[in-house]
Amino acid sequence: MNKYIIERTIPGAGELSAEQLMGISQTSCSVLAQLGPQIKWLESYVTDNKVYCVYLAQNEQIIREHASQGGFPVDSIAQISSVISPATAKSS
């Protein structure tokens, strides 16, 4: 499977309560269970007005299907080609 990052505009996302975030997460997990093993949610990052989600998926289409069924916005989907960190700067 490929790794993707999904950008979602959700006005006021950074002000959502723990209960609201739990509800959104439960909706997402419910849709994921219906879609099966070709898509997996790894984690999401919540900012003031955006949520950035990291998924493993067979293709972009299944990510769009998840968003459609869950009622989630999708601004963009990008396949991740590499991951770097401070450890990348160190030679082996």
N, C-alpha and C positions, 0 to 999 in steps of 0.2 A: 504494500500500500504506500501511497505518497503522503507526505506531510504538507498541510496547507495552513495558511493564516487567513482568517476571515475578519474583515473590518465591518462593524455594525454601528450605525449612528443611532443612539438611544438617548435623546435629550434628558438630562438629569440623571444619567446612569450612576454617576458618582455619589448621588444622594439617595439611592435605593436602599431600603432597610435590609437587614439580614433576612427577614421573612420574605420580602419581595424577591431577593436574589435566590432564596431557596425555592420559591415558586417557579421562577424562570428555569432554574436548574432541573427541577422535577419535570417540567414540561419537556425540556430538552431530552432528558433521560428516557422519558416515556416514548418519544418519537424515535429515538435511537434504538430502543428495544424492538420497535415495530419494523424498522428498516433492516435490522440484522447485522451480521458481522462485517459488512463491507464499509462501515463507517464507525469511527470511535472518537469521542471527545477527550482530549488530553487535559486542557486547562483553558481558562480565559482570564484576560486582564481587563479590569474595569477602570476607566478614566472618567473625567467629568461628564463627557457627552458621547463617549464611544466605548464599545466593548470589542476587544481583539481576542478571537478564539483560535485555538490551535487544535486541529483535527488530523487524524489519519483517515484516509478515504481512498477508495479505488479511483474516483474521478471527481471532477467538479460538479457534475450533474447530481450525484447523490447528496452533496452538500447543499445544493439548491433545493432539492426535494425535502431535506431535513428542515431548512428554513421555511419553506412553504407550509409544510405540515404543522410546524411549531408556531407559525406566525412571527418569525424573527426577520428583521430587516437584513439585507446583504448589500453593502456598498461595494465591496470588492472581495475577490478570492484570489490569492496568489499561492502558487506551489513553492514551498521552501526548498531551495537547492542545497544550502549549506547552513550550518549553525556555527557561529564563532563566539568566543568569550575571551576573557583575559588569558585563559590557559592556551589559547591559540597562539599567543605572542611568544610563548616559551618554546624553545627548541627541545627536541627529544634527546 
